[in-house]
Amino acid sequence: STADQSDGQCASEVFNILGRIKRITGLRIADTLKDWNNHLSSIFTVGFNPKTTDLLSICFPINFRLNEGLTLNIDGHAHDLNAEYPDDAGIIQKTFYKQSNIPVFILAGLGTMGTETAGIVLNEKAIQLGKLYGNDSFCILFKTDITRGNKYYEIKGIFPKPQWYRAIWYPTTYFKWWKRKIFPSNV
């Protein structure tokens, strides 16, 4: 199905990132049923599926809201994005298990293009996110247009602002993103 293809494309982008940073040992694709309660290792979850819903209650922080499955928004921003043709929207949330502080990545879209594009956004922005956020949490809200293909996206917001010292360490990266007005203005 189209949803399976989009989930697979997103997952392949995640594997590309992990390969680029040489994190290739110890990787496995979890069995949803057998591994449902396994919270002992990092996870990338793709799409708004039951596992993602489960993670929302056991991870902190969660900086996005899926409003009745119709719109997405994130903390610190007024954008409320939908998936009305030709638009789609998605999020990338780096968060942590509350009990162990192990990282969790949620990549999901309102529709199939939003989910597929989440992997592309993370792959293309991984280095900048690493510079500005390091081990900290973040949440990205983006929109896409299904008529323009999965490579087209606009980042509409990121929450929170990076730590001040990261802006000093990486001023070029920070300034490029700051001038696009994607950091929260009210925080």
SEMAR-84866 format. One record per residue: x, y, z of N, C-alpha, C in turn; residue in three letters. Coordinates in steps of 0.02 Angstrom, whole numbers, padded with zeros to 5 digits, always signed. Layout:
// SEMAR-84866
XYZXYZXYZAla
...
END
This chain:
// SEMAR-84866
+00042-00060+00000+00000+00000+00000+00044+00062+00000Ser
+00014+00119-00014+00050+00182-00015+00079+00198+00054Thr
+00041+00185+00107+00065+00198+00175+00127+00155+00190Ala
+00126+00091+00171+00183+00048+00182+00244+00073+00144Asp
+00234+00095+00082+00290+00122+00042+00319+00184+00074Gln
+00276+00228+00099+00300+00290+00131+00337+00275+00196Ser
+00310+00228+00235+00345+00208+00297+00413+00178+00280Asp
+00415+00137+00228+00478+00106+00207+00528+00157+00183Gly
+00505+00207+00146+00550+00260+00122+00577+00299+00181Gln
+00535+00315+00230+00557+00351+00289+00609+00310+00327Cys
+00595+00246+00336+00642+00201+00371+00709+00197+00334Ala
+00707+00196+00267+00770+00192+00230+00811+00255+00239Ser
+00779+00313+00246+00815+00375+00260+00848+00372+00329Glu
+00814+00342+00378+00843+00334+00445+00905+00289+00440Val
+00900+00233+00404+00958+00189+00396+01015+00225+00359Phe
+01000+00268+00312+01052+00307+00279+01089+00352+00328Asn
+01052+00385+00372+01083+00427+00423+01128+00386+00468Ile
+01102+00330+00493+01141+00287+00538+01204+00261+00503Leu
+01199+00246+00440+01258+00224+00402+01309+00279+00394Gly
+01286+00340+00380+01331+00397+00373+01370+00411+00436Arg
+01338+00402+00494+01373+00417+00557+01405+00354+00587Ile
+01405+00301+00547+01439+00238+00565+01409+00205+00627Lys
+01343+00211+00635+01307+00176+00689+01272+00115+00658Arg
+01312+00066+00638+01284+00010+00600+01285-00056+00638Ile
+01315-00057+00697+01315-00120+00735+01257-00118+00785Thr
+01230-00176+00798+01177-00182+00847+01110-00157+00825Gly
+01102-00142+00761+01038-00119+00735+00993-00178+00719Leu
+00930-00169+00732+00882-00220+00712+00814-00188+00704Arg
+00774-00219+00664+00705-00197+00656+00664-00236+00707Ile
+00631-00199+00750+00595-00230+00805+00531-00265+00780Ala
+00513-00316+00814+00449-00350+00803+00398-00314+00847Asp
+00348-00286+00815+00300-00244+00852+00269-00281+00911Thr
+00250-00343+00902+00218-00380+00957+00268-00401+01011Leu
+00323-00431+00991+00372-00456+01040+00406-00399+01077Lys
+00418-00344+01044+00458-00290+01073+00415-00232+01099Asp
+00350-00242+01105+00305-00187+01124+00327-00152+01188Trp
+00346-00191+01239+00365-00162+01303+00440-00155+01312Asn
+00479-00163+01260+00551-00155+01264+00568-00081+01261Asn
+00592-00054+01316+00610+00017+01319+00683+00024+01341His
+00724-00024+01320+00794-00026+01343+00843-00001+01290Leu
+00818+00020+01233+00863+00045+01181+00829+00101+01143Ser
+00870+00140+01108+00843+00194+01067+00798+00166+01013Ser
+00751+00207+00992+00703+00184+00942+00688+00243+00895Ile
+00677+00225+00832+00649+00271+00783+00581+00241+00766Phe
+00528+00278+00778+00461+00254+00760+00436+00296+00701Thr
+00406+00262+00653+00385+00293+00590+00310+00292+00585Val
+00280+00351+00577+00208+00357+00568+00170+00360+00634Gly
+00108+00382+00630+00064+00384+00689+00030+00316+00695Phe
+00067+00269+00722+00042+00200+00730+00032+00186+00804Asn
+00007+00128+00823-00005+00114+00894+00059+00119+00937Pro
+00117+00100+00911+00179+00105+00949+00196+00178+00963Lys
+00187+00221+00913+00199+00292+00923+00152+00319+00976Thr
+00089+00301+00973+00040+00323+01023+00061+00301+01093Thr
+00085+00239+01099+00109+00213+01163+00168+00255+01188Asp
+00214+00273+01144+00274+00311+01163+00256+00380+01189Leu
+00201+00409+01165+00182+00476+01186+00170+00480+01262Leu
+00148+00424+01291+00133+00424+01363+00193+00406+01406Ser
+00246+00380+01376+00304+00359+01417+00368+00398+01400Ile
+00361+00450+01359+00418+00491+01340+00406+00564+01361Cys
+00462+00599+01371+00460+00669+01388+00522+00703+01359Phe
+00516+00762+01331+00455+00800+01318+00421+00778+01252Pro
+00358+00794+01247+00322+00788+01184+00299+00860+01168Ile
+00326+00887+01115+00314+00958+01099+00267+00968+01040Asn
+00232+00916+01018+00185+00923+00964+00117+00899+00986Phe
+00066+00920+00949-00002+00895+00959-00031+00874+00893Arg
-00060+00815+00894-00099+00789+00837-00171+00802+00856Leu
-00202+00851+00826-00269+00874+00844-00322+00836+00806Asn
-00351+00786+00839-00404+00743+00811-00383+00712+00744Glu
-00318+00703+00735-00292+00674+00673-00297+00719+00613Gly
-00316+00782+00623-00328+00827+00567-00274+00880+00558Leu
-00244+00901+00612-00192+00953+00608-00135+00937+00657Thr
-00078+00968+00643-00019+00962+00686+00004+01032+00705Leu
+00026+01039+00767+00060+01100+00788+00112+01083+00841Asn
+00157+01130+00854+00209+01119+00904+00211+01179+00952Ile
+00241+01167+01009+00249+01219+01060+00286+01279+01031Asp
+00267+01339+01054+00302+01399+01036+00286+01428+00968Gly
+00238+01399+00932+00222+01422+00865+00146+01423+00855His
+00123+01469+00813+00052+01475+00800+00029+01433+00741Ala
+00077+01402+00705+00059+01362+00646+00017+01302+00666His
-00037+01291+00629-00080+01233+00637-00088+01204+00567Asp
-00047+01153+00551-00043+01128+00483-00090+01069+00473Leu
-00117+01064+00411-00165+01011+00395-00141+00971+00334Asn
-00181+00924+00314-00165+00882+00256-00219+00889+00203Ala
-00245+00949+00195-00294+00961+00142-00258+00969+00076Glu
-00281+00934+00025-00248+00933-00041-00231+01003-00063Tyr
-00170+01015-00085-00115+00969-00096-00066+00965-00037Pro
-00084+00995+00019-00038+00999+00076-00035+00933+00116Asp
+00021+00925+00149+00029+00874+00201+00076+00904+00251Asp
+00079+00876+00310+00122+00902+00363+00152+00845+00402Ala
+00206+00860+00436+00238+00808+00477+00279+00838+00533Gly
+00301+00793+00576+00343+00813+00633+00402+00764+00639Ile
+00454+00790+00670+00510+00749+00694+00520+00770+00766Ile
+00511+00724+00812+00519+00738+00883+00575+00694+00910Gln
+00626+00726+00938+00676+00689+00977+00656+00698+01050Lys
+00645+00643+01083+00623+00643+01152+00660+00588+01190Thr
+00638+00573+01250+00672+00523+01291+00622+00482+01331Phe
+00638+00418+01342+00598+00378+01388+00603+00411+01457Tyr
+00546+00420+01490+00546+00452+01557+00588+00412+01607Lys
+00584+00346+01606+00616+00304+01655+00692+00300+01647Gln
+00717+00303+01585+00788+00290+01574+00826+00345+01539Ser
+00791+00394+01512+00822+00448+01475+00856+00425+01410Asn
+00834+00368+01384+00859+00342+01320+00822+00379+01264Ile
+00859+00400+01211+00827+00439+01157+00776+00399+01117Pro
+00724+00435+01096+00671+00409+01053+00660+00461+00998Val
+00655+00438+00936+00640+00482+00880+00572+00462+00851Phe
+00528+00512+00845+00462+00501+00814+00462+00539+00748Ile
+00451+00503+00693+00447+00533+00627+00378+00516+00600Leu
+00336+00566+00590+00267+00550+00571+00236+00608+00532Ala
+00189+00591+00489+00152+00641+00451+00078+00630+00457Gly
+00041+00681+00440-00032+00673+00439-00052+00625+00384Leu
-00019+00629+00328-00031+00583+00272+00033+00547+00253Gly
+00030+00509+00200+00087+00468+00181+00147+00511+00159Thr
+00135+00566+00124+00191+00608+00102+00224+00642+00163Met
+00186+00660+00213+00215+00690+00273+00261+00642+00308Gly
+00240+00578+00313+00282+00528+00345+00345+00515+00304Thr
+00338+00507+00239+00395+00494+00196+00445+00552+00199Glu
+00419+00613+00198+00462+00672+00199+00497+00681+00266Thr
+00468+00656+00320+00500+00662+00386+00570+00631+00385Ala
+00576+00574+00353+00642+00542+00348+00691+00584+00307Gly
+00666+00614+00253+00708+00656+00211+00731+00718+00248Ile
+00685+00750+00285+00703+00810+00324+00757+00792+00375Val
+00746+00737+00411+00796+00718+00462+00863+00702+00429Leu
+00862+00667+00373+00924+00650+00339+00961+00713+00316Asn
+00925+00760+00287+00956+00821+00260+00977+00870+00315Glu
+00945+00868+00372+00959+00917+00426+00995+00886+00486Lys
+01015+00823+00482+01045+00789+00540+01107+00824+00567Ala
+01151+00846+00523+01212+00879+00546+01197+00944+00582Ile
+01153+00985+00552+01135+01049+00584+01100+01037+00651Gln
+01055+00987+00653+01021+00972+00716+01071+00948+00769Leu
+01119+00909+00748+01171+00887+00795+01211+00945+00822Gly
+01227+00993+00780+01265+01052+00802+01224+01093+00851Lys
+01160+01106+00834+01120+01152+00875+01088+01119+00936Leu
+01076+01054+00934+01041+01022+00990+01081+00968+01025Tyr
+01132+00940+00993+01172+00888+01027+01129+00833+01055Gly
+01134+00822+01121+01095+00770+01155+01027+00795+01180Asn
+01010+00857+01165+00946+00885+01189+00888+00865+01144Asp
+00828+00873+01171+00767+00859+01132+00753+00916+01084Ser
+00714+00901+01033+00690+00952+00986+00628+00926+00951Phe
+00590+00971+00922+00532+00952+00881+00529+00997+00821Cys
+00524+00967+00762+00519+01005+00699+00450+00995+00670Ile
+00420+01049+00648+00356+01047+00612+00369+01070+00541Leu
+00347+01031+00492+00358+01049+00422+00295+01037+00382Phe
+00291+01071+00326+00236+01058+00279+00267+01037+00213Lys
+00228+01000+00175+00249+00978+00109+00189+00984+00062Thr
+00202+00973-00001+00150+00979-00052+00155+00916-00094Asp
+00103+00875-00094+00107+00810-00127+00116+00816-00202Ile
+00097+00873-00231+00106+00881-00304+00178+00898-00322Thr
+00219+00915-00272+00289+00934-00286+00339+00879-00267Arg
+00315+00823-00241+00359+00767-00226+00387+00769-00156Gly
+00419+00713-00137+00441+00705-00068+00503+00746-00051Asn
+00537+00775-00099+00596+00816-00085+00577+00888-00067Lys
+00514+00906-00078+00492+00974-00063+00464+00977+00008Tyr
+00490+01024+00048+00463+01036+00114+00482+01106+00137Tyr
+00443+01132+00183+00458+01196+00216+00456+01184+00291Glu
+00511+01196+00325+00511+01192+00397+00474+01254+00423Ile
+00421+01243+00461+00381+01298+00486+00398+01316+00558Lys
+00429+01270+00595+00447+01285+00663+00490+01231+00694Gly
+00531+01253+00742+00571+01207+00783+00563+01230+00855Ile
+00557+01181+00899+00551+01196+00970+00597+01149+01009Phe
+00631+01172+01059+00640+01241+01082+00696+01276+01043Pro
+00712+01337+01064+00772+01368+01037+00831+01328+01063Lys
+00885+01325+01024+00945+01290+01049+00974+01327+01110Pro
+01013+01290+01150+01048+01321+01206+01092+01378+01180Gln
+01100+01431+01218+01137+01490+01196+01209+01473+01176Trp
+01240+01427+01213+01310+01412+01197+01317+01375+01130Tyr
+01265+01339+01109+01268+01306+01044+01262+01358+00988Arg
+01224+01411+01000+01221+01465+00950+01289+01499+00944Ala
+01326+01503+00999+01393+01533+00997+01443+01486+00963Ile
+01437+01421+00978+01483+01372+00947+01472+01365+00873Trp
+01410+01371+00850+01392+01360+00780+01352+01420+00754Tyr
+01382+01479+00752+01344+01539+00735+01316+01539+00664Pro
+01352+01510+00616+01328+01510+00547+01264+01469+00541Thr
+01265+01409+00570+01206+01366+00569+01148+01399+00605Thr
+01162+01425+00664+01109+01458+00703+01080+01517+00664Tyr
+01122+01560+00636+01097+01619+00601+01056+01601+00540Phe
+01077+01550+00501+01039+01528+00443+00968+01508+00462Lys
+00961+01473+00518+00895+01451+00540+00857+01508+00573Trp
+00891+01551+00611+00859+01607+00645+00827+01655+00594Trp
+00863+01670+00539+00835+01718+00491+00775+01690+00453Lys
+00765+01624+00454+00705+01594+00425+00645+01596+00473Arg
+00657+01622+00533+00605+01631+00584+00571+01565+00602Lys
+00612+01513+00612+00583+01448+00630+00591+01432+00704Ile
+00630+01472+00740+00634+01462+00812+00575+01498+00845Phe
+00554+01474+00903+00497+01507+00936+00514+01578+00955Pro
+00467+01623+00945+00479+01694+00962+00453+01711+01031Ser
+00410+01669+01058+00378+01685+01122+00409+01646+01180Asn
+00467+01614+01170+00497+01575+01224+00568+01599+01236Val
END
